[in-house]
């Protein structure tokens, strides 16, 4: 669980910027959906590149804080479970 944020911080902010989209809406219908660009935007937010994140997906400014909250909540839950078993 700790490896994911570390790996995302090690990758450069532009790591996901190129390549084929994996969005089914783009692949099947050739149209973007509200989630398109969210992974790229989150990666740029992690590296404090707010303007690029905004260009990729404006919704990332709502989703990212929620993800951080959820991730921290799950981490605390696992930590408490681990501490009670020790």
C-alpha positions, 0 to 999 in steps of 0.5 A: 500500500505504501509502494503506490504513492512512492512509485507515482512520485518516482515516475516523472509527471509526463510518464502517462502523457503519451500512448494509446488511451485505455478508455472504452469510450475512446476505443469504441466510440472515438469520443472522450468521457468525463473521466478521460485524462484523469490518470494523467491529471492526477499524476500531474497533481502529485507533482504539483503541476496544476496547470497541466492537471487542469488541462487534462481534466478539471474534475481531478481537483475534486477527485484527487482530494477524495482519493487522498482521504480514502487512501489515508482512511484505509491506511489507518484502518490497516495500521490499527488492525496491525497494531491490535494483532501485535 
